[in-house]
Amino acid sequence: MVNTGKSKTNNLQIILASNSPRRKQLLRYFGFDFKVVKPEGIEEFSNADSVVGAKRLVKYNALQKVEGIVCSFPDSIVIGADTVVFCNNRIFGKPKNKKQASAFLYELSHTPHWVYTGLCVAYSGKWLLDVDVTKVYMLPLSKEQVARYVSVEDNKDKAGGFAVQGLAGTFIYRIEGCFYNVMGMPLARLRTMLVKMGVRL
């Protein structure tokens, strides 16, 4: 599919303020041709020590991404998103290396945790901000199992160090909430926001 930046459902241009392969994949489910523009110079914050803090964090980061490019596309719908994992009163963002990815996954596999995705949609001077939450339950993994997983999957660009659509899906026995939220783009939540912005779906 060629990304012309034009929606098949109407004449609006769709801009995704993210270079995430998963978000690009999920946005295509709407049948859009869209343009990807990664904001430059955006510093994503990653500290929060409460549920309220985690929600504010992902909404703020999503807003930052949209603010970084919206002025360049005044006639377009701009979509930004940010995802983190929250567990034991702290944020699990993208691991810096395999050692940190292993530590993340080992801890997350031994206690239920929450995935938060903040969404920001801007169009024609209108702004919508929302957040989606999914609770994830994993099988308790040994350090040897974690080491095998980290050795075969790329974890560096994934919140919490795992991808639900990959091998980590075999560790997850229960999800409460939107599956696609765990991938980084809650589709039902985004659909509601796009309809409010006038996109025909």
C-alpha positions as CSV (number, residue, x, y, z in Angstrom):
1,M,0.0,0.0,0.0
2,V,1.3,3.4,-1.0
3,N,1.1,6.0,1.8
4,T,-0.3,9.0,-0.1
5,G,-1.5,10.6,3.1
6,K,-5.2,10.7,2.0
7,S,-7.9,8.8,3.8
8,K,-10.0,6.4,1.6
9,T,-13.1,7.4,3.6
10,N,-13.0,11.1,2.8
11,N,-10.7,13.8,1.6
12,L,-8.9,14.4,4.9
13,Q,-5.2,13.9,5.2
14,I,-4.2,11.6,8.1
15,I,-0.8,12.2,9.8
16,L,0.6,9.7,12.3
17,A,3.0,11.3,14.7
18,S,4.9,8.0,15.3
19,N,7.3,5.8,13.5
20,S,6.2,2.7,15.5
21,P,5.7,-0.3,13.1
22,R,2.9,-1.6,15.3
23,R,1.0,1.7,15.2
24,K,1.4,1.9,11.5
25,Q,0.1,-1.7,11.1
26,L,-2.9,-1.0,13.3
27,L,-3.8,2.3,11.7
28,R,-4.0,0.5,8.3
29,Y,-6.9,-1.5,9.7
30,F,-9.1,1.6,9.3
31,G,-8.4,1.5,5.5
32,F,-6.3,4.7,5.6
33,D,-3.5,5.8,3.4
34,F,-1.6,8.0,5.8
35,K,1.6,9.8,6.2
36,V,4.1,9.1,9.0
37,V,5.8,12.2,10.4
38,K,8.1,11.5,13.5
39,P,8.3,14.6,15.7
40,E,11.9,15.8,16.2
41,G,13.3,17.1,19.5
42,I,10.5,15.6,21.6
43,E,11.6,14.5,25.1
44,E,9.2,11.8,26.4
45,F,8.9,11.8,30.2
46,S,8.9,8.4,31.8
47,N,8.5,8.9,35.5
48,A,5.3,8.3,37.4
49,D,4.6,6.7,40.8
50,S,0.8,6.3,40.8
51,V,-2.1,5.3,38.5
52,V,-3.1,8.9,38.1
53,G,0.5,9.8,37.3
54,A,0.7,7.1,34.6
55,K,-2.4,8.3,32.9
56,R,-1.2,11.9,32.9
57,L,2.2,10.8,31.6
58,V,1.0,9.0,28.5
59,K,-1.5,11.8,27.7
60,Y,1.2,14.4,28.1
61,N,3.6,12.5,25.8
62,A,0.9,11.9,23.2
63,L,0.1,15.6,23.3
64,Q,3.8,16.5,22.9
65,K,4.1,14.4,19.8
66,V,1.1,16.1,18.1
67,E,2.2,19.6,19.2
68,G,5.5,18.9,17.6
69,I,4.1,18.7,14.1
70,V,0.5,20.0,14.0
71,C,1.5,23.5,12.8
72,S,3.1,22.0,9.7
73,F,-0.2,20.2,8.8
74,P,-3.0,22.7,9.7
75,D,-5.6,21.0,7.4
76,S,-4.8,17.4,8.5
77,I,-5.9,15.1,11.2
78,V,-2.8,14.4,13.4
79,I,-2.7,11.4,15.7
80,G,-0.2,10.9,18.5
81,A,0.1,8.0,21.0
82,D,2.3,7.0,23.9
83,T,2.3,3.6,25.7
84,V,3.8,2.5,29.0
85,V,3.5,-0.4,31.4
86,F,2.7,0.3,35.0
87,C,3.5,-2.2,37.8
88,N,4.5,-2.1,41.5
89,N,4.0,1.7,41.5
90,R,6.5,2.4,38.7
91,I,6.7,2.9,35.0
92,F,8.2,0.3,32.7
93,G,9.1,2.1,29.5
94,K,11.3,0.9,26.6
95,P,14.3,-1.0,28.0
96,K,17.7,0.4,27.3
97,N,19.4,-3.0,26.7
98,K,18.8,-6.7,27.0
99,K,19.7,-6.8,30.7
100,Q,17.0,-4.3,31.5
101,A,14.5,-6.1,29.2
102,S,15.2,-9.3,31.1
103,A,14.6,-7.5,34.5
104,F,11.4,-6.0,33.2
105,L,9.9,-9.2,31.9
106,Y,10.9,-11.2,35.0
107,E,9.1,-8.8,37.3
108,L,6.1,-8.3,35.0
109,S,5.6,-12.1,34.7
110,H,5.2,-12.4,38.5
111,T,2.5,-9.8,39.0
112,P,-0.5,-8.4,37.1
113,H,0.3,-5.1,35.4
114,W,-1.4,-2.4,33.4
115,V,-0.7,-1.0,29.9
116,Y,-1.6,2.6,29.4
117,T,-1.8,4.3,26.0
118,G,-2.5,8.0,25.7
119,L,-4.1,9.2,22.5
120,C,-4.2,12.7,21.1
121,V,-6.1,13.7,18.0
122,A,-6.0,17.2,16.5
123,Y,-7.9,18.7,13.6
124,S,-8.9,22.2,12.6
125,G,-8.2,23.7,15.9
126,K,-10.0,20.9,17.9
127,W,-8.0,18.7,20.2
128,L,-9.1,15.4,21.9
129,L,-7.1,13.6,24.6
130,D,-7.9,10.2,26.1
131,V,-6.3,7.2,27.6
132,D,-6.9,3.5,27.4
133,V,-6.0,0.9,30.1
134,T,-5.6,-2.9,29.8
135,K,-4.7,-5.3,32.6
136,V,-2.3,-8.1,31.6
137,Y,-1.7,-11.4,33.4
138,M,1.4,-13.4,32.6
139,L,2.6,-16.9,33.5
140,P,5.4,-16.7,36.1
141,L,8.7,-17.1,34.1
142,S,12.0,-18.4,35.3
143,K,15.1,-16.4,34.7
144,E,16.2,-19.1,32.1
145,Q,12.9,-18.7,30.2
146,V,13.2,-14.9,30.3
147,A,16.8,-15.2,29.0
148,R,15.7,-17.4,26.1
149,Y,12.9,-14.9,25.1
150,V,15.2,-11.9,25.2
151,S,17.8,-13.7,23.1
152,V,15.4,-14.3,20.2
153,E,13.2,-11.2,20.2
154,D,14.0,-7.5,19.7
155,N,12.8,-5.7,22.8
156,K,14.4,-2.3,22.7
157,D,11.5,-0.4,21.2
158,K,8.7,-2.0,23.2
159,A,7.2,-0.7,26.5
160,G,7.9,-3.2,29.2
161,G,10.3,-5.1,26.9
162,F,7.7,-7.4,25.3
163,A,5.3,-7.6,22.3
164,V,2.0,-9.3,22.9
165,Q,1.7,-10.1,19.2
166,G,5.1,-12.0,19.3
167,L,6.5,-14.8,21.4
168,A,5.4,-13.1,24.6
169,G,1.8,-13.8,23.6
170,T,2.5,-17.4,24.7
171,F,3.1,-16.1,28.3
172,I,-0.1,-14.1,28.5
173,Y,-3.0,-16.1,29.8
174,R,-5.5,-13.3,30.5
175,I,-6.2,-9.7,29.3
176,E,-8.8,-7.3,30.7
177,G,-9.4,-4.6,28.2
178,C,-8.3,-3.9,24.6
179,F,-5.8,-6.3,23.1
180,Y,-4.7,-3.6,20.6
181,N,-3.9,-1.2,23.4
182,V,-1.2,-3.6,24.5
183,M,0.3,-3.3,21.0
184,G,0.2,0.5,21.4
185,M,-2.9,1.7,19.6
186,P,-6.4,1.0,21.2
187,L,-8.4,0.9,18.0
188,A,-11.9,1.2,19.5
189,R,-10.9,4.3,21.5
190,L,-9.2,5.8,18.5
191,R,-12.3,5.1,16.3
192,T,-14.5,7.0,18.8
193,M,-12.1,10.0,18.7
194,L,-11.9,10.0,14.9
195,V,-15.7,10.0,14.5
196,K,-15.9,13.0,16.9
197,M,-13.4,14.7,14.6
198,G,-15.7,14.1,11.6
199,V,-13.9,11.2,10.0
200,R,-16.4,8.8,8.2
201,L,-15.7,5.2,9.3
